[in-house]
Amino acid sequence: MQNAAPFHLKHKPSAKSLIGNLALKLIKNRWHTSNRIEPDENIYLLKNLMVSTENLIRYETLCGFSTSIYLPITYPHILAFRLQFYALLKSPIAFSPMGLIHLSNHITQFKAIPRQAALDITTHITKTRETRLGLEITLTTQVFIENESLWQSESIFLNKKSSSLDFDFLSFKKEHKNLTKKTETWQLPKNLGLAYACISEDFNPIHLSKVSAKLFGFNQAIAHGMWSKARCLAALNLHNNPFIKTKVHFKSAIFLPTSVSFYSEQKNGGISFSLLNKKSGRPYLTGHLHTK
């Protein structure tokens, strides 16, 4: 695994302990006087995690994956979520994990992961960066079977300091003017965020309801970024590819309910894809993947 010795958690953090740690972090943040933004070196480890077949089936159904002997490429995020949240809560940097905005996600699957394998998972904050919009936090997660790395993910989150995010729509249109193959249209219900939260355990208030989203500057509940990525990858039907490398940039919030259009096309030695608002053409995400 990594060079630094990981901090081994004997059990997946309970919801009760996470709530307690969240309350403690919020209190510490209130009295925080340091300007530190550098991450610590702590790596957190969970060993021998098994997949819940019931939860996996619910995930596949909600995201549109067909059943396979292997896990969907995005499913390890579900297994790792509590560990990731724990790592964010334990960080000495003053920010709240609640209300974080997912900016991008990069996954490399070196080998397909069997559904019933015992998995070891590590996660840690690898990088932070101050921007004009707020603090960017990079979280890296890895999945191992018997010390062999099968899967790695890097997510960048934003702890925003302004109530809105800028987006260069004209730049997007120029960059993706040749991506014209529309493959599917999806209707996203208003309870999609809550449905995904019940599977992923990501109960960030911005996803749950109009009322809770308004507390963090959004007029409506928004879809989870990792649901939108999973739905796009499910539409590409990649179960037969053991090696997959894919990166997605989340361009704007998907306010629920809405209708979206999915586009994909062979490009630059792989597949480029995007998810847009059906009526306005406003982009929600852009991505690219390639396989061996």
Buried (B, 14 or more C-beta within 10 A) or exposed (E): BEEEEBBEBEEBBEEEBBEEBBEEBEEEEEEBEEEEBEBEEBBBBBBEBEBEEEBBEBBBEBBBBEEBEBBBBBBBBBBBBBBBBBBBBBBBBBBBBBBBBBBBBBBBBBBBBBBEBEBBBBBBBEEBEEEEBBBBBBBBBBBBBEEEBBBBBBBBBBBBEEEEBEEEEEEBEEBBEEBEEBEBEBEBEBBBBBBBBBBBBBBBBBBBBEEBBBEBBBEBBBBBBBBBBBBBBBBBEBBEBBEBBBBBBBBBBBBBBBEBBBBBBEBEEBBBBBBBBBEEEBBBBBBBBBBE
